[in-house]
Every structure is written in structure tokens, then in C-alpha cells.
Amino acid sequence: FRKSLSLRDSSPRLDKVFISGILFYVFMVVLNLYSTMSFPGPLYLDLIANPPDRAGPGLVKLQYLVLPFIVLLLTSAILSFLAWRRGSSYAKYLCISFMLPLMTVPVGLLTILFYGFTWFTMLIVTSVGGLLFLAMFITFGFAVAQQLNDLKSLAIQQQVRVTEAYQRFVPPQLVNALGKKSILDVQLGDQVEVERSILFSDIRSFTTLSENMTPQQTFAFVNDYLGRMGPIVRSHSGYIDKFMGDGVMALFHRSASDAVIAAVKMQHELIEYNRVATDIGRPLIHIGVGVNTGKMMLGTLGEADRMEGSVISDAVNLAARLEGLTKLYQTGVLISGETYLALNKETFNARLIDRVAVKGKQKSVMIYEILDADSDEIRMLKQRDLQIFNEGFELYQTQNIKKAHSLFEDIVANNPEDGVAKLYLDRCAKLLQTGWNSEIWDGVYRPQVK
């Protein structure tokens, strides 16, 4: 009874009193039982000399022996009723269970009232009392069953919360990709080769922005920004593999288009964010996004006590380099040639802007700018000048630098916000000024930093 009431947690002091009462009652029962064993039976066979006193042979009279039990029973009924009032689903069964034996008292009084104190009265009282005690244990069984169901439901709820908590740190897509049913099945070193589109994004000049913020303001700012970008990734069948300070690394398993659409939507969300920031006096922020597609190893890295899911390949490194190059080209979204080939060309507006051999690599890759990431006004201007830009780029690649310079000059005059055209205008101007070695010219840009 005491355990079912959970007194140890809800009321420790009352629990100690309850234990003391139970121990005292058990002690008195044992003492009374021991005293009856030494009862002088032959002495009391002479009923005339030693008439019965209805007190029994023990040291404690029967009515006093029953009294502690009734007090404990009544206390249990009151405590279970209070627990019932507080919302415990099984406490109602406990309350009914503890109250049933006490119903013997009114039944006995009513029987005596109508029939007097006779053998018939005693028969009814003892019979009803026995049935009520039996009903008490049956009802108590219901209470225990309900308590077990509650504990089971609580365990399931806790497991759900634990799973949800794990999913905040370990994406379920990672577990599924590894062919595991649960995060508990994931082991250090589990890996699988997959083809994915990977997205890197980063806030430009974040260090400068954070210099004027307190650490608390910096955390609030970054969490607000990431809270806007995360849902965009998830809504396009991607998941965030990791947060890197103000940066995001996301994977897309379904198609390259999902990654590029997410990148475009991230830039559009940032435009809306900056509009609000202007109204409330916050600094404007700009991000660069790089997307690449290719094969990579997906698995767990770390050591026995600390591991995390990650991806490793040249494709991942190139995506990170593309994000870094957005600063140079002053573009919102850059994608690789592999990603461009996987796109539906009718869905996106893109232009080839360079051939790049990133640091540490000899082979060059084509990189494209996604024009849809710009504001409508800038995008329309870039689309209008697209043919001129393509011609200028081709002239640049074939070393016709003077004509290329003239075309890029016209583009910048019409659209000063075209960062790529301005970059080529500067390149052409420097080449015309310093000259170049036409024998080793390949038109490939080789950045000296990562």
C-alpha cells in the first residue's frame, strides 16, 4: 500500500511516519502471537473459576490491536483521495480499495440497528467484511495495473522525447543512410558511399558584425539567422549535417535541384530579413552559398567516447571552396559544373562565369552563377546582358582581352551591381597593362587561398 502511494517521493516525512506505524503494528501482532503460545490453557478450562473476559489471551486486547490497522487504512484512503484530486489516474482505484474495508462499520451498525446483536448479525458482518476485504484486494489489483500502464506510457513518452532530443543532434537521414533502425545501432566507423548534393553557406564579414555585439547578442543573432535557414533546407528534402558557427553544411539526397532551390530561397529569405533589419536599425547581412554534387563517403568520425556523422570527399571540399569564392565574384550562389549538368535548365537562370582550379588541385572546374538568387531588378539586368557577358567571357578565354574589356565595360556601365562583370573588367585592365604569356594561357583562375 505504501509503495503504491509513492510516499517516498511525494512526502518523505509522512513516509517515515507510515513506516513507523507499519513496523509498530507488525511488532504488536508478533508479540501478541508469542504471548498466546504461553497461554495457560488447563488453568482456564474451569470457566466458573476463570470466566472469559472477551479480551483474548494476548497482552493487547483485540480492539486495540485492530485500531492501528484501521488508522493506517484510513490514512491511506485520505492520501490516495488527495492524489486522485491532483490528477493521478490510478489513485481513484487506491482510494476505493482502501475505503472498502471501512464500509464494514456502517454495515455492522445498520445490521445491529435492525436485528440487534445476535449470531445472525455477527454472520452478516463477518461475511460482508470478508467480501469487502476480497473486493479491496481486487480493486487494489486494478490500481496496480493502472499504475503499470501509467509507467509504461511515461516510459514511452520519455523514449519519444529522448529520440526527439537525439534527432536534434543526429539527423534521422544519417541513420537511414547508414542502414540503421535506430541511433543506438550506429557505431564508430560505420560508412557508406553515396551521391549527394552538398551546400555550404556562410555569413560574410561575420567577425566584423560580431565585434559590436556582446556574446549573448551574438548567440541570439546567429540562432535567429539559423532558425530562418534551417526550415528552408528541410522543406527541400535536405538536412543540416552540421552548424559551423555562423555557417551551414547541408546534404540533399533527392536531386541537385533541391539544393539549388534551397540556396535561392535562403538568399530570398535574407532579402526579407534585411528589409526588417533596415526598419529596426540592425546591420544588413549577406551570405554566400556554394553547391556541388558528387560521390562521397558518409559515416561516423571521432573516437569511442565522442563521435559525429560527417561526409568526406573532394566533392565536399569543392562545395566549401565555391562558398568561399562567392566573396570574390560578389555573387549569392555559385554551383559547380557537375551540379549544373544535373539541373533542369528550364527551372533556373544560370550563367557560366569562370574556370577555376582550386588550391591544391590541377584539374579545373566550370562554375556557374545562379541568377535567381538576386533581387528581381538585378536578375533582370543580368539576364538582359547575358548574351554580351557570354561573348565577353569567350573572348577572355581566347585571349582577345581588349574586346572583352570593352564588353565588360558596357555591362558594368549598365549594371554597376554585376560583381562578376566588374571582376573581369579589372582582370582585363591588369592584363592589358602588364601583359601575359600567351603560350601558357589557359583561361583558368587559380586562387592562392582556400
Secondary structure as a PSIPRED ss2 file (coil, helix, strand):
# PSIPRED VFORMAT (PSIPRED V4.0)

   1 F C   1.000  0.000  0.000
   2 R H   0.000  1.000  0.000
   3 K H   0.000  1.000  0.000
   4 S H   0.000  1.000  0.000
   5 L H   0.000  1.000  0.000
   6 S C   1.000  0.000  0.000
   7 L H   0.000  1.000  0.000
   8 R H   0.000  1.000  0.000
   9 D H   0.000  1.000  0.000
  10 S H   0.000  1.000  0.000
  11 S C   1.000  0.000  0.000
  12 P H   0.000  1.000  0.000
  13 R H   0.000  1.000  0.000
  14 L H   0.000  1.000  0.000
  15 D H   0.000  1.000  0.000
  16 K H   0.000  1.000  0.000
  17 V H   0.000  1.000  0.000
  18 F H   0.000  1.000  0.000
  19 I H   0.000  1.000  0.000
  20 S H   0.000  1.000  0.000
  21 G H   0.000  1.000  0.000
  22 I H   0.000  1.000  0.000
  23 L H   0.000  1.000  0.000
  24 F H   0.000  1.000  0.000
  25 Y H   0.000  1.000  0.000
  26 V H   0.000  1.000  0.000
  27 F H   0.000  1.000  0.000
  28 M H   0.000  1.000  0.000
  29 V H   0.000  1.000  0.000
  30 V H   0.000  1.000  0.000
  31 L H   0.000  1.000  0.000
  32 N H   0.000  1.000  0.000
  33 L H   0.000  1.000  0.000
  34 Y H   0.000  1.000  0.000
  35 S H   0.000  1.000  0.000
  36 T H   0.000  1.000  0.000
  37 M H   0.000  1.000  0.000
  38 S C   1.000  0.000  0.000
  39 F C   1.000  0.000  0.000
  40 P C   1.000  0.000  0.000
  41 G C   1.000  0.000  0.000
  42 P H   0.000  1.000  0.000
  43 L H   0.000  1.000  0.000
  44 Y H   0.000  1.000  0.000
  45 L H   0.000  1.000  0.000
  46 D C   1.000  0.000  0.000
  47 L C   1.000  0.000  0.000
  48 I C   1.000  0.000  0.000
  49 A C   1.000  0.000  0.000
  50 N C   1.000  0.000  0.000
  51 P C   1.000  0.000  0.000
  52 P C   1.000  0.000  0.000
  53 D C   1.000  0.000  0.000
  54 R C   1.000  0.000  0.000
  55 A C   1.000  0.000  0.000
  56 G C   1.000  0.000  0.000
  57 P C   1.000  0.000  0.000
  58 G C   1.000  0.000  0.000
  59 L C   1.000  0.000  0.000
  60 V C   1.000  0.000  0.000
  61 K C   1.000  0.000  0.000
  62 L H   0.000  1.000  0.000
  63 Q H   0.000  1.000  0.000
  64 Y H   0.000  1.000  0.000
  65 L H   0.000  1.000  0.000
  66 V H   0.000  1.000  0.000
  67 L H   0.000  1.000  0.000
  68 P H   0.000  1.000  0.000
  69 F H   0.000  1.000  0.000
  70 I H   0.000  1.000  0.000
  71 V H   0.000  1.000  0.000
  72 L H   0.000  1.000  0.000
  73 L H   0.000  1.000  0.000
  74 L H   0.000  1.000  0.000
  75 T H   0.000  1.000  0.000
  76 S H   0.000  1.000  0.000
  77 A H   0.000  1.000  0.000
  78 I H   0.000  1.000  0.000
  79 L H   0.000  1.000  0.000
  80 S H   0.000  1.000  0.000
  81 F H   0.000  1.000  0.000
  82 L H   0.000  1.000  0.000
  83 A H   0.000  1.000  0.000
  84 W H   0.000  1.000  0.000
  85 R H   0.000  1.000  0.000
  86 R C   1.000  0.000  0.000
  87 G C   1.000  0.000  0.000
  88 S C   1.000  0.000  0.000
  89 S C   1.000  0.000  0.000
  90 Y C   1.000  0.000  0.000
  91 A H   0.000  1.000  0.000
  92 K H   0.000  1.000  0.000
  93 Y H   0.000  1.000  0.000
  94 L H   0.000  1.000  0.000
  95 C H   0.000  1.000  0.000
  96 I H   0.000  1.000  0.000
  97 S H   0.000  1.000  0.000
  98 F H   0.000  1.000  0.000
  99 M H   0.000  1.000  0.000
 100 L C   1.000  0.000  0.000
 101 P H   0.000  1.000  0.000
 102 L H   0.000  1.000  0.000
 103 M H   0.000  1.000  0.000
 104 T H   0.000  1.000  0.000
 105 V H   0.000  1.000  0.000
 106 P H   0.000  1.000  0.000
 107 V H   0.000  1.000  0.000
 108 G H   0.000  1.000  0.000
 109 L H   0.000  1.000  0.000
 110 L H   0.000  1.000  0.000
 111 T H   0.000  1.000  0.000
 112 I H   0.000  1.000  0.000
 113 L H   0.000  1.000  0.000
 114 F H   0.000  1.000  0.000
 115 Y H   0.000  1.000  0.000
 116 G C   1.000  0.000  0.000
 117 F C   1.000  0.000  0.000
 118 T C   1.000  0.000  0.000
 119 W H   0.000  1.000  0.000
 120 F H   0.000  1.000  0.000
 121 T H   0.000  1.000  0.000
 122 M H   0.000  1.000  0.000
 123 L H   0.000  1.000  0.000
 124 I H   0.000  1.000  0.000
 125 V H   0.000  1.000  0.000
 126 T H   0.000  1.000  0.000
 127 S H   0.000  1.000  0.000
 128 V H   0.000  1.000  0.000
 129 G H   0.000  1.000  0.000
 130 G H   0.000  1.000  0.000
 131 L H   0.000  1.000  0.000
 132 L H   0.000  1.000  0.000
 133 F H   0.000  1.000  0.000
 134 L H   0.000  1.000  0.000
 135 A H   0.000  1.000  0.000
 136 M H   0.000  1.000  0.000
 137 F H   0.000  1.000  0.000
 138 I H   0.000  1.000  0.000
 139 T H   0.000  1.000  0.000
 140 F H   0.000  1.000  0.000
 141 G H   0.000  1.000  0.000
 142 F H   0.000  1.000  0.000
 143 A H   0.000  1.000  0.000
 144 V H   0.000  1.000  0.000
 145 A H   0.000  1.000  0.000
 146 Q H   0.000  1.000  0.000
 147 Q H   0.000  1.000  0.000
 148 L H   0.000  1.000  0.000
 149 N H   0.000  1.000  0.000
 150 D H   0.000  1.000  0.000
 151 L H   0.000  1.000  0.000
 152 K H   0.000  1.000  0.000
 153 S H   0.000  1.000  0.000
 154 L H   0.000  1.000  0.000
 155 A H   0.000  1.000  0.000
 156 I H   0.000  1.000  0.000
 157 Q H   0.000  1.000  0.000
 158 Q H   0.000  1.000  0.000
 159 Q H   0.000  1.000  0.000
 160 V H   0.000  1.000  0.000
 161 R H   0.000  1.000  0.000
 162 V H   0.000  1.000  0.000
 163 T H   0.000  1.000  0.000
 164 E H   0.000  1.000  0.000
 165 A H   0.000  1.000  0.000
 166 Y H   0.000  1.000  0.000
 167 Q H   0.000  1.000  0.000
 168 R H   0.000  1.000  0.000
 169 F H   0.000  1.000  0.000
 170 V C   1.000  0.000  0.000
 171 P C   1.000  0.000  0.000
 172 P H   0.000  1.000  0.000
 173 Q H   0.000  1.000  0.000
 174 L H   0.000  1.000  0.000
 175 V H   0.000  1.000  0.000
 176 N H   0.000  1.000  0.000
 177 A H   0.000  1.000  0.000
 178 L C   1.000  0.000  0.000
 179 G C   1.000  0.000  0.000
 180 K C   1.000  0.000  0.000
 181 K C   1.000  0.000  0.000
 182 S C   1.000  0.000  0.000
 183 I H   0.000  1.000  0.000
 184 L H   0.000  1.000  0.000
 185 D H   0.000  1.000  0.000
 186 V C   1.000  0.000  0.000
 187 Q C   1.000  0.000  0.000
 188 L C   1.000  0.000  0.000
 189 G C   1.000  0.000  0.000
 190 D C   1.000  0.000  0.000
 191 Q E   0.000  0.000  1.000
 192 V E   0.000  0.000  1.000
 193 E E   0.000  0.000  1.000
 194 V E   0.000  0.000  1.000
 195 E E   0.000  0.000  1.000
 196 R E   0.000  0.000  1.000
 197 S E   0.000  0.000  1.000
 198 I E   0.000  0.000  1.000
 199 L E   0.000  0.000  1.000
 200 F E   0.000  0.000  1.000
 201 S E   0.000  0.000  1.000
 202 D E   0.000  0.000  1.000
 203 I E   0.000  0.000  1.000
 204 R C   1.000  0.000  0.000
 205 S C   1.000  0.000  0.000
 206 F H   0.000  1.000  0.000
 207 T H   0.000  1.000  0.000
 208 T H   0.000  1.000  0.000
 209 L H   0.000  1.000  0.000
 210 S H   0.000  1.000  0.000
 211 E C   1.000  0.000  0.000
 212 N C   1.000  0.000  0.000
 213 M C   1.000  0.000  0.000
 214 T C   1.000  0.000  0.000
 215 P H   0.000  1.000  0.000
 216 Q H   0.000  1.000  0.000
 217 Q H   0.000  1.000  0.000
 218 T H   0.000  1.000  0.000
 219 F H   0.000  1.000  0.000
 220 A H   0.000  1.000  0.000
 221 F H   0.000  1.000  0.000
 222 V H   0.000  1.000  0.000
 223 N H   0.000  1.000  0.000
 224 D H   0.000  1.000  0.000
 225 Y H   0.000  1.000  0.000
 226 L H   0.000  1.000  0.000
 227 G H   0.000  1.000  0.000
 228 R H   0.000  1.000  0.000
 229 M H   0.000  1.000  0.000
 230 G H   0.000  1.000  0.000
 231 P H   0.000  1.000  0.000
 232 I H   0.000  1.000  0.000
 233 V H   0.000  1.000  0.000
 234 R H   0.000  1.000  0.000
 235 S C   1.000  0.000  0.000
 236 H C   1.000  0.000  0.000
 237 S C   1.000  0.000  0.000
 238 G E   0.000  0.000  1.000
 239 Y E   0.000  0.000  1.000
 240 I E   0.000  0.000  1.000
 241 D E   0.000  0.000  1.000
 242 K E   0.000  0.000  1.000
 243 F E   0.000  0.000  1.000
 244 M E   0.000  0.000  1.000
 245 G C   1.000  0.000  0.000
 246 D C   1.000  0.000  0.000
 247 G E   0.000  0.000  1.000
 248 V E   0.000  0.000  1.000
 249 M E   0.000  0.000  1.000
 250 A E   0.000  0.000  1.000
 251 L E   0.000  0.000  1.000
 252 F E   0.000  0.000  1.000
 253 H C   1.000  0.000  0.000
 254 R C   1.000  0.000  0.000
 255 S C   1.000  0.000  0.000
 256 A H   0.000  1.000  0.000
 257 S H   0.000  1.000  0.000
 258 D H   0.000  1.000  0.000
 259 A H   0.000  1.000  0.000
 260 V H   0.000  1.000  0.000
 261 I H   0.000  1.000  0.000
 262 A H   0.000  1.000  0.000
 263 A H   0.000  1.000  0.000
 264 V H   0.000  1.000  0.000
 265 K H   0.000  1.000  0.000
 266 M H   0.000  1.000  0.000
 267 Q H   0.000  1.000  0.000
 268 H H   0.000  1.000  0.000
 269 E H   0.000  1.000  0.000
 270 L H   0.000  1.000  0.000
 271 I H   0.000  1.000  0.000
 272 E H   0.000  1.000  0.000
 273 Y H   0.000  1.000  0.000
 274 N H   0.000  1.000  0.000
 275 R H   0.000  1.000  0.000
 276 V H   0.000  1.000  0.000
 277 A H   0.000  1.000  0.000
 278 T H   0.000  1.000  0.000
 279 D H   0.000  1.000  0.000
 280 I H   0.000  1.000  0.000
 281 G C   1.000  0.000  0.000
 282 R C   1.000  0.000  0.000
 283 P C   1.000  0.000  0.000
 284 L C   1.000  0.000  0.000
 285 I C   1.000  0.000  0.000
 286 H C   1.000  0.000  0.000
 287 I E   0.000  0.000  1.000
 288 G E   0.000  0.000  1.000
 289 V E   0.000  0.000  1.000
 290 G E   0.000  0.000  1.000
 291 V E   0.000  0.000  1.000
 292 N E   0.000  0.000  1.000
 293 T E   0.000  0.000  1.000
 294 G E   0.000  0.000  1.000
 295 K E   0.000  0.000  1.000
 296 M E   0.000  0.000  1.000
 297 M E   0.000  0.000  1.000
 298 L E   0.000  0.000  1.000
 299 G E   0.000  0.000  1.000
 300 T E   0.000  0.000  1.000
 301 L E   0.000  0.000  1.000
 302 G E   0.000  0.000  1.000
 303 E E   0.000  0.000  1.000
 304 A C   1.000  0.000  0.000
 305 D C   1.000  0.000  0.000
 306 R E   0.000  0.000  1.000
 307 M E   0.000  0.000  1.000
 308 E E   0.000  0.000  1.000
 309 G E   0.000  0.000  1.000
 310 S E   0.000  0.000  1.000
 311 V E   0.000  0.000  1.000
 312 I E   0.000  0.000  1.000
 313 S C   1.000  0.000  0.000
 314 D H   0.000  1.000  0.000
 315 A H   0.000  1.000  0.000
 316 V H   0.000  1.000  0.000
 317 N H   0.000  1.000  0.000
 318 L H   0.000  1.000  0.000
 319 A H   0.000  1.000  0.000
 320 A H   0.000  1.000  0.000
 321 R H   0.000  1.000  0.000
 322 L H   0.000  1.000  0.000
 323 E H   0.000  1.000  0.000
 324 G H   0.000  1.000  0.000
 325 L H   0.000  1.000  0.000
 326 T H   0.000  1.000  0.000
 327 K H   0.000  1.000  0.000
 328 L H   0.000  1.000  0.000
 329 Y H   0.000  1.000  0.000
 330 Q C   1.000  0.000  0.000
 331 T C   1.000  0.000  0.000
 332 G C   1.000  0.000  0.000
 333 V E   0.000  0.000  1.000
 334 L E   0.000  0.000  1.000
 335 I E   0.000  0.000  1.000
 336 S E   0.000  0.000  1.000
 337 G H   0.000  1.000  0.000
 338 E H   0.000  1.000  0.000
 339 T H   0.000  1.000  0.000
 340 Y H   0.000  1.000  0.000
 341 L H   0.000  1.000  0.000
 342 A C   1.000  0.000  0.000
 343 L C   1.000  0.000  0.000
 344 N C   1.000  0.000  0.000
 345 K C   1.000  0.000  0.000
 346 E C   1.000  0.000  0.000
 347 T C   1.000  0.000  0.000
 348 F C   1.000  0.000  0.000
 349 N C   1.000  0.000  0.000
 350 A E   0.000  0.000  1.000
 351 R E   0.000  0.000  1.000
 352 L E   0.000  0.000  1.000
 353 I E   0.000  0.000  1.000
 354 D E   0.000  0.000  1.000
 355 R E   0.000  0.000  1.000
 356 V E   0.000  0.000  1.000
 357 A C   1.000  0.000  0.000
 358 V C   1.000  0.000  0.000
 359 K C   1.000  0.000  0.000
 360 G C   1.000  0.000  0.000
 361 K C   1.000  0.000  0.000
 362 Q C   1.000  0.000  0.000
 363 K C   1.000  0.000  0.000
 364 S C   1.000  0.000  0.000
 365 V E   0.000  0.000  1.000
 366 M E   0.000  0.000  1.000
 367 I E   0.000  0.000  1.000
 368 Y E   0.000  0.000  1.000
 369 E E   0.000  0.000  1.000
 370 I E   0.000  0.000  1.000
 371 L H   0.000  1.000  0.000
 372 D H   0.000  1.000  0.000
 373 A H   0.000  1.000  0.000
 374 D C   1.000  0.000  0.000
 375 S C   1.000  0.000  0.000
 376 D H   0.000  1.000  0.000
 377 E H   0.000  1.000  0.000
 378 I H   0.000  1.000  0.000
 379 R H   0.000  1.000  0.000
 380 M H   0.000  1.000  0.000
 381 L H   0.000  1.000  0.000
 382 K H   0.000  1.000  0.000
 383 Q H   0.000  1.000  0.000
 384 R H   0.000  1.000  0.000
 385 D C   1.000  0.000  0.000
 386 L H   0.000  1.000  0.000
 387 Q H   0.000  1.000  0.000
 388 I H   0.000  1.000  0.000
 389 F H   0.000  1.000  0.000
 390 N H   0.000  1.000  0.000
 391 E H   0.000  1.000  0.000
 392 G H   0.000  1.000  0.000
 393 F H   0.000  1.000  0.000
 394 E H   0.000  1.000  0.000
 395 L H   0.000  1.000  0.000
 396 Y H   0.000  1.000  0.000
 397 Q H   0.000  1.000  0.000
 398 T C   1.000  0.000  0.000
 399 Q C   1.000  0.000  0.000
 400 N C   1.000  0.000  0.000
 401 I H   0.000  1.000  0.000
 402 K H   0.000  1.000  0.000
 403 K H   0.000  1.000  0.000
 404 A H   0.000  1.000  0.000
 405 H H   0.000  1.000  0.000
 406 S H   0.000  1.000  0.000
 407 L H   0.000  1.000  0.000
 408 F H   0.000  1.000  0.000
 409 E H   0.000  1.000  0.000
 410 D H   0.000  1.000  0.000
 411 I H   0.000  1.000  0.000
 412 V H   0.000  1.000  0.000
 413 A H   0.000  1.000  0.000
 414 N H   0.000  1.000  0.000
 415 N C   1.000  0.000  0.000
 416 P C   1.000  0.000  0.000
 417 E C   1.000  0.000  0.000
 418 D C   1.000  0.000  0.000
 419 G H   0.000  1.000  0.000
 420 V H   0.000  1.000  0.000
 421 A H   0.000  1.000  0.000
 422 K H   0.000  1.000  0.000
 423 L H   0.000  1.000  0.000
 424 Y H   0.000  1.000  0.000
 425 L H   0.000  1.000  0.000
 426 D H   0.000  1.000  0.000
 427 R H   0.000  1.000  0.000
 428 C H   0.000  1.000  0.000
 429 A H   0.000  1.000  0.000
 430 K H   0.000  1.000  0.000
 431 L H   0.000  1.000  0.000
 432 L H   0.000  1.000  0.000
 433 Q H   0.000  1.000  0.000
 434 T H   0.000  1.000  0.000
 435 G C   1.000  0.000  0.000
 436 W C   1.000  0.000  0.000
 437 N C   1.000  0.000  0.000
 438 S C   1.000  0.000  0.000
 439 E C   1.000  0.000  0.000
 440 I C   1.000  0.000  0.000
 441 W C   1.000  0.000  0.000
 442 D C   1.000  0.000  0.000
 443 G C   1.000  0.000  0.000
 444 V E   0.000  0.000  1.000
 445 Y E   0.000  0.000  1.000
 446 R C   1.000  0.000  0.000
 447 P C   1.000  0.000  0.000
 448 Q C   1.000  0.000  0.000
 449 V C   1.000  0.000  0.000
 450 K C   1.000  0.000  0.000
